[in-house]
Amino acid sequence: MSVLPLVFTSGWASGINAYAVVLLLGLFGATGLSDDVPETLQRPEVLIAAGVLFLCEAVADKIPYVDSVWDSVHTVIRPLAGAWVGALLAGHSGSVNDVVAGLVGGSTALASHTVKAGTRMAVNTSPEPFSNIGLSFAEDLGVAGIVSFAMFHPLAAAVVAAVLLATGLTVLVFLISRIRRFWRRRAQRREERRLAAQVGRPPG
C-alpha cells in the first residue's frame, strides 16, 4: 500500500502539533509497535528534543494570546516538519517519490496550521481562558488519537483527517469576519486611548 495516506495524516497532525507527531511516530518505531517508522525518528536525541518541545507547546498553547504568538512562530516550522516527516516516510517505504510526499505533507500541514491559528485568534476574542485550555486539550488528544490510528489503519485515518481539515477550513471562513471585527475594535480602542492621553496632556 502507498505510504501517502500516512503522509497526509501526519501532515495534517503536524500542522496542529508537529512535535507530538515526531514524538509519537518515534515512540511507535522505537518500541517495535510499527515497522513503518524511519530510524531517524527513533533516534534518542530526536525523541528527547521532540518531547521537550512538546511540553513547551503544551504550556504555551493553553495561554490566551501566547498561543497566537506561538502559532505565528510556527507558521514556517509546522509545514517544514510535515514535509520532513512525509519525505522520511516515503524514503523509508520506497513506495512513493520523496519530493511528492514532502509536498503532500508540507501543504497539508500548512492548511491545518492555518485552521489552527485562525481558530485560536477567534477564540482569543473571548476574555476567558477556558476556551483555549479546552481547545488545546482537544487538539492534543485528536493528534494522538488519529496518528495512533493511522499507524494501523492509514487509509481510514487519512479519510478522517481530510474530513476534519475540510470542516476546519469551512468553519474558519465563518470565523474570519469575527476576527476582523475584534482587531478593528482593538485598534479603535488603542486610538481612543491615544487621543485621550493627548487631550489630558498638559500644554508644553
Secondary structure, 3 states (H helix, E strand, C coil): CCCHHHHHHHHHHHHHHHHHHHHHHHHHHHCCCCCCCCHHHHCHHHHHHHHHHHHHHHHHCCCCCHHHHHHHHHHHHHHHHHHHHHHHHHHHHCCCCHHHHHHHHHHHHHHHHHHHHHHHHHHCCCCCCHHHHHHHHHHHHHHHHHHHHHHHCHHHHHHHHHHHHHHHHHHHHHHHHHHHHHHHHHHHHHHHHHHHHHHHCCCC
